[in-house]
């Protein structure tokens, strides 16, 4: 059995199948870990989501910002934007089933045997392993509860910008969600710089979240996606997996048992800024 962690697919179904062919994925014994953003903007979100869902226990997925955005669109809290590519998915006869499956997926996954943790984007420097797990569970439980629709309604926004144990309600849930699904840069004190999105060195403020000195999560081995201009990238327990498949870059997989990297070149599916 082999375990492969894969970067952001974003509906690029053909690229995903090409990568699985390259690694000789065996759905009867191997397991795939997806670092979020399974869908949106690529050419085939519907087929991608159906495929991953049908893998059952042979696929682990964490939620990314595009996955959560899809839930908000599907439930009527956000309009289908011109730069989305969700039409086929939104019109699917099994839409409700796919929405229900997606909202059951975690924000944070950890495997004791392999020693890896997986998120979509980042962690504020104040969070250690236990805090990370607890914060993720708060949002996950909300997504799976009767508060689900209220959460989606209040999910968007860049504030609060810094963590406090005293945060409550939707402000607390929004900060947690932004950290797990949107974070790239923050200040050394942990203030989120969510408008900074480019390669390292191009930011006007903040530093990469994983380069904050003495961050509480530095003893964790963390897999993440979200940052297409960064991955594939590895330093001191950090494994960045998003290598820009959507933008004509690569789709990347990391075999966790021996930390071997695999990738395939992708077509440039993304035509609309």
N, C-alpha and C positions, 0 to 999 in steps of 0.2 A: 504493500500500500504506500502511495505517495500523496503528499499534501502540497497543493500549489496555491499560493496567494496571487491574485490577479488584480491589476489596476483598473481604473475606470473604463467600463465598456461603453456606456452611454448609447446603447442601442445599436452598436456596430456588430451585429450578429455574425456576419460573414468573417470578420476579423477574429472574433472569438472562436469560431469553429476552426479557422486556420491555425490559431495558436494551440487549440486542444489537439489538433492533428499532429502538430509538431512535437508536443510533449507526450504524445501517445496516451492521452487520457483514457483510462478505463473506468467507466461509470459504475462498474460492479465492485471496484475495490479502492479507487482513488477518491480523494476529496478535494473540492475547490473552495477556496476562500475568496470572496469578492469584497473589495475595499469600498463599496458604495458607488453611487451614481451608475446604477445598472442601466438607466434609461435616459431619454431626452436628447434631442438635437441630432443624434445619429439616425441612420436610415430605417432601422427596424426595432423599435422599442418593444412592440408587441411580441414578436417572436423571441427576442432576448429574454423578456420577463417570463414568458411561458416556459422556455427551455430551462432556466435556472430554477423556477418553481418546481418543475417536474423532476428535477434531480433529487428532491427530497433531502434526506440526511447526508447526501453526498455533496451538498453545497451549503456553505455558511455565508451569509451576506450581512453586512452592516449598512445602515441607512446613510445616504449622502444627501446633500442639499437638493440635488435634482430629483431624487426620489421623494423627498418631502414636498417639494414644489408640485410634483405630479399629484400627490394626495390632495393638496390644497386646490388645485385646478379641478380635479375629479369631484370634489365636494362643493364646488361653486364659490370658494373664497378668493380665488384668483382667476383672471381671464387667461385663456390660452394665448400666450404671447406670440408675436410674429417670429421670434427666434427659437420657439419651441418646435418640436416635431413629434407631437403626441396624438395627432388626430386619429390614426388607426387604433391606437391603444384606447383612447377615450370612446371610440365607437364600437369596441369589441363586445361580443355577446357575453363574454366572461369577465367584463370589467369589474363587477362587484366582487367576484372571487379573487381577482388579482389585487384589488385594493385591500381586501381583508387579509390576504397573505402578506402584502408588503408592510402593513401596519403592525404585524407581529414580529418583524425583524428587529434586531437589537441595534443600538448605537455603539456598543462596545462588546467585543468578544475576546475571551481569553481561554487558552488551552494549557493546562498545567503540564501535560505530558511533553508537548513541544516547546513550552516556555515562551510562546509568542502571544502578544495582544494585538488586536486589530481595531482601528477606528477609521473614519473617513478623512478627517482633516487634522485636528490638533488638540492639544491639552494645555490649559493655562498652567503656569509654573507652580501654582499652589497645590495642585492635585497630585497626591500619591496614588498608588494602586487602589487602595480601599475607597478613597474619595472618588476616584474615577468610576469605579464600579457602582457606588451608591448613586452618584449623579446620573449616570446612564439609566439606572433602573427607575429613577423618578420620572424621566421622560418616557421610557418604554412603557411603564405602567399607565401613564396618562394616555398614550396612543392607543392602548388596548382597553381603555375604560370608557365610561359614559361621558367623560370630559374630552374625548377625542376631537369633536367638532369645535369646541371652545378653544382648545389648544391650537388647532390650525388657524382659527380666526385671529389669534393673538401671537402667532409664531414669528411674524416678520418684524424686522427692526434691528438697529445696531446697538441699542441700549438695553440694559446696563453694559458698560464697557469693561468693568473689572469685577472680579469675584469677591463676594463676601458671604460668610456663612449665614448672615442675617437676611439674605435675599429670600423673598417669599413669592408664592403665587406664580403668575405668568412671567414676571420679571426673572425669577429664578430659572424657570424652565426655558425661557428664551436665551439666557446667557449660556446655559448648558448646551442647548441645541446649536447655537452659534459656534461654540468651541468645538464640538464634535464634528460639525459639518461644514464650517466656513473658515476656520482659523488658519492663517499662514504666518502672519507677523504679530508680535506683541511687544510692549515695552518690557524692560527688565523687571518692572513691578507687576507685570501681568495685565496691563491695559490692552485690550484687543484693538488691533489696527486693521479692521476688516476691509478698508478701502484699498489696502496695499495688496496687489495681486501678482506682480511681475517676478522675474528671476531675482535671486539674491544679488544685492548690490544696486538694484534699480529703485528700491523703496525709499521714500522720503522720510519715513519714520519707522521705528520699531526694528526688531531683529527676528530671524526665524524662531518660532516658538520652541524648537528643540535645541536652540543654542543659548537659551537663557541659563546663566550660570546658577548651578545648584538647584535646578528645577526638581520638584519632588518626585517626578516620574523617571529620573535618570537611570534607575536600576531596572527598568522595564525594557523588553525588546518589542518595539512598536512598529507595526505595519500600517501604512496609511496611503491614501491616494490624494485626489483633489488638486494637486499642484503639478500641472502638466509641464511647466518649464523647469521643474526640479528633477523629476524622476527619469530613469531609475537612479536611485541615490542611496548610499549607505554610509552611516557614520555612527559610532558609539551607540549601538542598539536601536538605530533609526533606519527604517527601510521604506523608502518612498517608491511607490509602484506605478503612479500615473505617468506615462511617458507620451501622452498626447496622441493617442490613437485617433480621436475625433478630428484632430487637426492635420492628419496626414503623417503623424509620427509613427510610433510603435505601440503595440499592445504587449505588455510585459507580464511575466509570471516568475515567481520565485518559489523553487522547491524547498520547503522548509526543513526537511530532514538533513540536507547537506548544503543548504544555502546556495544552490546553483540557479543562475539567472537564465531565462529564456525570453525571446521576443520575436515578433514578426513585424514586418513593415506593413503599414496600413495605407489605404487610399485616403485622399482628402475628401471626406464626406461633408465637412462643414463649409457651407457656402455663404451663410448669412451671419453677419456680425450682430 
